[in-house]
Amino acid sequence: MSKDHPTTIGWKESIDLPEWGIIDITAKADTGARRSAIDVERIVELPDGRVQFDVAADRRTGQLRRTIVADIAHQTHVRSSNGQQHERYFVTTSVRVGDVTKEIELSLSNRRHMQCRMLLGRKALEEDFLVDCSSSFLTRPNRKPKLKRG
């Protein structure tokens, strides 16, 4: 996608995480957050610089779980929206929003009390997207999440 013609997205979009086989997970475009985050459970640091965690693609039911093993991009202290600091793992994966697929860095966090399981921060949005905060699901209809086999 050209920098001159970014894709307009809504404040909520149905997106894919193709490397992880997760399709149609709802993500919030959050221009107030620098980094992106995804709701995960059972984080286990593995001895070889990788981390294992579970993603529940369906927010309403907590179903459609997928166990992911990914390289740790880095760890850092992150201040949450309520002001508390936590040590967090960051991993890199591809995200597809509309016709745009790009590599992004995701913070692994507990978002189970948040409306969306995933948020796309400014670093993921920059150069490719404009956010229309008055609309949602501009790139495709809101659909139930699913997992691809494999």
Residue pairs with C-beta under 8 A, 6 or more apart in sequence:
1 7
1 99
1 100
1 128
3 127
6 127
6 128
6 129
6 130
7 97
7 98
7 99
7 100
7 128
7 129
7 130
7 139
8 129
8 130
8 131
8 132
8 138
9 29
9 97
9 98
9 129
9 130
9 131
9 132
9 138
9 139
10 29
10 131
10 132
10 135
10 136
10 137
10 138
10 139
11 28
11 29
11 131
11 132
11 133
11 134
11 135
11 136
12 26
12 27
12 28
12 29
12 116
12 136
12 137
12 142
13 26
13 27
13 29
13 97
13 98
13 120
13 136
13 137
13 138
13 139
13 140
14 24
14 25
14 26
14 27
14 137
14 139
14 140
14 141
14 142
14 143
15 24
15 25
15 26
15 27
15 95
15 96
15 97
15 118
15 120
16 22
16 23
16 24
16 25
16 95
16 96
17 25
17 93
17 94
17 95
17 96
18 94
18 96
18 101
19 93
19 94
20 55
20 66
20 68
20 93
21 66
21 147
21 148
21 149
21 150
22 55
22 57
22 66
22 145
22 147
22 148
23 57
23 145
23 146
23 147
23 148
24 57
24 143
24 144
24 145
24 146
25 57
25 117
25 118
25 145
26 59
26 116
26 117
26 118
26 142
26 145
27 95
27 97
27 116
27 117
27 118
27 119
27 120
28 115
28 116
28 118
28 119
28 120
29 119
29 120
29 125
29 129
29 131
30 119
30 120
30 121
31 121
31 122
31 125
31 131
33 119
33 121
33 122
34 121
34 122
34 123
35 78
35 90
35 105
35 107
35 121
35 123
36 104
36 105
36 106
36 107
36 118
36 119
36 120
36 121
36 123
36 124
37 106
37 107
37 108
37 109
37 111
37 118
37 119
37 121
38 55
38 106
38 107
38 108
38 109
38 111
38 117
38 118
39 55
39 56
39 59
39 109
39 110
39 111
39 112
39 114
39 117
39 118
40 53
40 54
40 55
40 68
40 108
40 109
40 110
41 53
41 54
41 56
41 110
42 52
42 53
42 54
43 51
43 52
43 53
43 89
43 108
44 51
44 52
44 53
45 51
45 72
45 89
46 52
46 69
49 71
49 72
50 69
50 70
50 71
50 72
51 69
51 70
51 72
51 89
51 91
51 108
52 67
52 68
52 69
53 67
53 68
53 70
53 108
54 65
54 66
54 67
54 68
55 65
55 66
55 68
55 117
56 62
56 63
56 64
56 65
56 117
57 63
57 64
57 65
57 66
57 117
57 145
57 146
57 147
58 64
58 144
58 145
59 116
59 117
64 145
64 146
64 147
66 147
70 91
70 92
70 93
71 91
71 92
72 89
72 90
72 91
73 90
73 91
73 92
73 105
74 90
75 87
75 88
75 89
75 90
76 87
76 88
76 90
77 85
77 86
77 87
77 88
78 85
78 86
78 87
78 88
78 107
78 109
79 85
80 86
80 109
86 109
88 107
88 108
88 109
89 107
89 108
90 105
90 106
90 107
90 108
91 105
91 106
91 108
92 103
92 104
92 105
92 106
93 103
93 104
93 106
94 101
94 102
94 103
94 104
95 101
95 102
95 103
95 104
95 120
95 124
97 120
97 128
97 129
97 139
98 138
98 139
98 140
99 139
100 128
100 129
102 124
102 128
104 120
104 123
104 124
105 123
105 124
106 118
111 117
111 118
111 119
120 129
125 131
132 138
136 142
